[in-house]
Amino acid sequence: MDERVCCDTVFRTTRLSKDVFIVNDIWAMNGTILHSSMTWTQRQAILAECLRLFHQPVFTALFTLEDAPVGTLTRGYEYYDDVPGSIGVFSCEDVNGYLQCNGRSSQVKEEQVSQES
């Protein structure tokens, strides 16, 4: 990024439907790059506060991961360490080990799938 994004705010989102998005992460806010200087937890707090203060869901609904509607299926999950600027590790499994890829939820754990193979 360079001076051309002097006042831009850049979010990374997942589109759930035509006008509904989950805001996964923030790269820059008002031209200041946050990703390289803040942990994922700190960036999530800033996202939640930005949406609370400035977002009016009249035409487009933006949710944080924590505030997404119950039962929302995502394409997978990202896991982060606590190091500023590190990228997340993508997984199709949720924290309970259930596969969640391609918008489908499977109640079969990965270990059960591999045992059958």
C-alpha positions in Angstrom: 0.0 0.0 0.0 1.2 3.5 -0.6 0.0 7.1 -0.5 -2.9 6.5 -2.9 -4.9 5.1 0.0 -4.3 8.1 2.2 -7.8 8.1 3.7 -9.1 4.6 2.9 -10.4 2.0 5.3 -9.9 -1.6 4.0 -11.9 -4.5 5.4 -11.6 -8.1 4.5 -15.1 -9.6 4.3 -17.0 -12.8 3.6 -20.2 -12.3 1.5 -23.2 -14.3 2.9 -25.8 -13.0 0.5 -26.4 -10.0 -1.8 -26.4 -7.4 1.0 -25.0 -9.3 4.0 -21.3 -9.5 4.8 -19.2 -10.7 7.8 -16.3 -8.4 8.4 -13.4 -10.7 9.1 -10.5 -8.4 9.5 -9.3 -4.8 9.0 -6.1 -3.9 7.0 -6.1 -0.1 7.2 -8.2 2.6 8.8 -8.2 6.1 7.5 -5.0 5.4 5.6 -3.2 4.0 8.6 -2.2 0.3 8.3 -3.3 -1.5 11.4 -2.7 -5.1 10.4 1.1 -5.0 10.8 1.0 -3.2 14.2 -2.0 -4.8 16.0 -3.0 -8.4 17.0 -6.1 -10.0 15.6 -7.8 -9.5 19.0 -7.1 -5.8 18.9 -8.2 -5.5 15.3 -11.5 -7.3 16.2 -12.1 -4.8 19.0 -11.6 -1.9 16.5 -13.9 -3.5 13.9 -16.7 -3.9 16.5 -16.3 -0.3 17.6 -16.3 1.0 14.1 -19.4 -0.9 13.1 -21.1 0.2 16.3 -20.3 3.9 15.8 -20.6 4.3 12.1 -22.5 1.5 10.4 -26.2 1.9 9.5 -27.5 -1.4 8.0 -30.1 0.2 5.8 -28.8 -1.1 2.5 -25.9 -3.4 3.5 -25.6 -5.4 6.7 -22.1 -5.8 8.1 -21.4 -8.1 11.1 -18.3 -9.1 13.0 -17.7 -12.8 13.4 -18.9 -12.6 16.9 -22.1 -10.8 16.0 -23.0 -12.9 13.0 -26.5 -14.4 13.1 -26.8 -17.7 14.9 -26.4 -20.7 12.5 -24.5 -18.7 9.9 -22.5 -21.1 7.8 -19.1 -19.7 6.7 -16.6 -21.2 4.3 -14.3 -22.2 7.1 -12.5 -20.7 10.0 -9.3 -18.7 10.5 -7.1 -19.2 13.6 -4.7 -16.5 14.7 -1.8 -16.2 17.1 -1.2 -13.1 19.2 1.6 -11.7 17.0 0.9 -8.3 15.3 0.8 -8.7 11.5 0.6 -12.5 11.4 -1.8 -14.0 8.9 -4.5 -16.5 10.0 -4.4 -20.2 9.3 -7.5 -21.3 7.4 -9.3 -24.5 8.4 -12.5 -26.2 7.2 -13.1 -27.4 10.8 -14.7 -25.5 13.6 -13.3 -25.6 17.1 -15.2 -28.9 17.8 -13.6 -30.6 14.8 -16.6 -30.6 12.5 -16.1 -29.9 8.8 -17.7 -26.7 7.6 -16.3 -26.2 4.1 -18.1 -25.0 1.0 -21.1 -23.7 2.9 -22.1 -27.2 4.1 -22.0 -28.4 7.7 -21.0 -32.0 8.4 -21.7 -33.5 11.7 -19.0 -36.2 11.0 -15.7 -35.4 12.6 -12.6 -35.5 10.3 -11.1 -38.4 12.3 -14.3 -40.5 11.6 -14.0 -39.7 7.9 -10.3 -40.7 7.7 -11.1 -44.0 9.6 -13.6 -44.9 6.9 -11.1 -44.3 4.1 
